[in-house]
């Protein structure tokens, strides 16, 4: 429901405009009730509530073509277009020290080749979710 309380300053400055807007607000509210709109504002979603994470990306493919490494992901099954994708690189299979690349909504990465052997993994997430499980390769 609309309320004219935000227009209090206008009542003092231009009473005729205030009355016109108040009648418009009344008409909109009456129409809303006739259409079955709940006159009370809905509870807002708590921003601390997280969405469930998407499923892990289906696959990760790494192609080394000196001096560049090309990484291609196959998207998470059933994930929406709003999923964000991330790729991590490490010199150890335990991923103790990582370099993380944010791909946004993209599925491809071109990174400089590392001298040491590299291990790669990827995950997906929504803006308000935790990360998916990892999909990895070596």
ZAMAR-894430 format. One record per residue: residue in three letters; x, y, z of N, C-alpha, C in turn. Coordinates in steps of 0.2 Angstrom, whole numbers, plus 5000, padded with zeros to 4 digits. Layout:
REM residues N
AlaXYZXYZXYZ
...
This chain:
REM residues 138
Unk500449945000500050005000500450065000
Unk500250114997500650174996500350225002
Unk500750265005500550315010500850385008
Unk500450435010500650495008501050525013
Unk501350495018501750515023502350545021
Unk502650515015503250545012503150615009
Unk502550635008502350695005502250755010
Unk502350745016502250795021502550865019
Unk503150865017503450935015503050965009
Unk502750925005502350944999501750975001
Unk501450955007500750975009500851055011
Unk501451065014501551135016501751185010
Unk502151155005502351195000501851204994
Unk501451154993500951154987500351114989
Unk499851134993499351094996498851064990
Unk498851104984498451074979498751014976
Unk499351014975499750954972499750904977
Unk499750914984499750864989499050834989
Unk498550864988497850834988497750794981
Unk498050814976498050774970498450714971
Unk499050714973499350654974499050604979
Unk498750634985498450594990497850554986
Unk497450594982496950554979497150504974
Unk497750514971498050464966498250404971
Unk498550414977498750364981498150324983
Unk497650354985497050324987496750274982
Unk496750304975496550264970496950204969
Unk497650214969498050154968497950104974
Unk497850124980497750074985497050044985
Unk496550074982495950044981495949994976
Unk496250004970496349964965496749904967
Unk497249914971497649854974497249804978
Unk496849834982496349794987495849754982
Unk495649784977495149754972495549694969
Unk496149704967496549654964496849594968
Unk496649604975496949554980497649564982
Unk497849624982498549634984498549644992
Unk498949614995499049615002499149695004
Unk498749725008498949795010499549805014
Unk499749755018500349755022500949745018
Unk501549775019502149765015502349695017
Unk502649655012502949595013503549595017
Unk503749545021504349545024504849535019
Unk505449575021505949575016506449515018
Unk506749495012507149435013507849455017
Unk507949415022508549435026509149425021
Unk509649475021510249465016510749415019
Unk510649395025511049345028510849275026
Unk510249265023510049195021510349185014
Unk510749135014511149115008510649065004
Unk510749074997510549024992510948964993
Unk510648904991511048844991511548844985
Unk512048824986512648824981512448784975
Unk512648804969512548764963512948694963
Unk512748654959513148594958513848604955
Unk514248564956514948574954514948584946
Unk515448614944515548624936515648544934
Unk515348534928515348464925516048444924
Unk516448484921517148464919517548524919
Unk518248514919518748564918519248534913
Unk519448564908519948544903520448594903
Unk521048574904521648614904522148594898
Unk522248644894522748634888523348684888
Unk523948654889524548694889524748704882
Unk524848774880525048784873525548844875
Unk526248824876526748874879526648944875
Unk526648994878526749014885526049024889
Unk525548994886524849004889524548934891
Unk524148944896523748884898522948904897
Unk522648864893521948874892521548824896
Unk521048854900520648814904519848824902
Unk519548774901518848774899518448734904
Unk517848764906517448734910516748714907
Unk516448654909515848644907515348664912
Unk514848704911514448734917514148674921
Unk513948704927513648664932512948644930
Unk512848574930512148554928511648594932
Unk511148614929510548644931510648714934
Unk511248734934511448804936511148854932
Unk510948914935510648964931511149004928
Unk511049054923511549094920511849144925
Unk511549144931511849194936512449164940
Unk512649104939513149064942513849104940
Unk514249104945514949134944515449074945
Unk515949074941516349024940517049044942
Unk517449004946518149014948518548954947
Unk519248974945519748924944520248934949
Unk520548874952521148884956521648844953
Unk522248864954522948834952523348834958
Unk523748774958524148764964524748724961
Unk525348724965525948684963525848614966
Unk525448614971525348544975524648514974
Unk524548454974523948424974523448434980
Unk523748454985523348474991523148544991
Unk523348584986523048654985523248694992
Unk523848684994524048725000524148794998
Unk524448814993524448884990524148884984
Unk523648934983523248934977523349004974
Unk523249004967523049064964522349054961
Unk521949104963521249094961521049144955
Unk520749124950520449164945519749164945
Unk519449224945518749234944518549244937
Unk518149194935517849204928517249234927
Unk516949254932516249284931515749234929
Unk515349254924514949204921515249164915
Unk515849184914516149144908516449074910
Unk516649044905516848974906517548964903
Unk517949014901518549004898519049054902
Unk519749024902520249064905520849054901
Unk521249104900521949104897522349134902
Unk522849084905523349114910524049094908
Unk524549134910525149114909525349054911
Unk525849014908526048954910526548954916
Unk526448914920526848914926527448864925
Unk528048884928528648834927528548774931
Unk528248774937528148714941527548674938
Unk527448604939526848574937526248604941
Unk525748604937525148644940524548594941
Unk524148604946523548564948522948614947
Unk522448594944521848644943521248614946
Unk520848654948520148644950519748704950
Unk519048684950518548744949517948734953
Unk517648784954516948784958516548834955
Unk515948834957515348884955515048904961
Unk514748964961514348994966513849044964
Unk513349054967512949114966513149174970
Unk512949234969513149294973513049284980
Unk512449254982512249244989512249164991
Unk512749134989512849064991513549044993
Unk513648984996514248964997514548924990
Unk515148904990515448874984515148804983
Unk515148784977514948714975515548674977
Unk515448604977516048564977516548574971
Unk517148554972517648564967517648514962
Unk517848534956517948484950518648494949
Unk519048444948519748454948520148414942
Unk520748434941521148394936521848404938
Unk522348374935523048384936523348404930
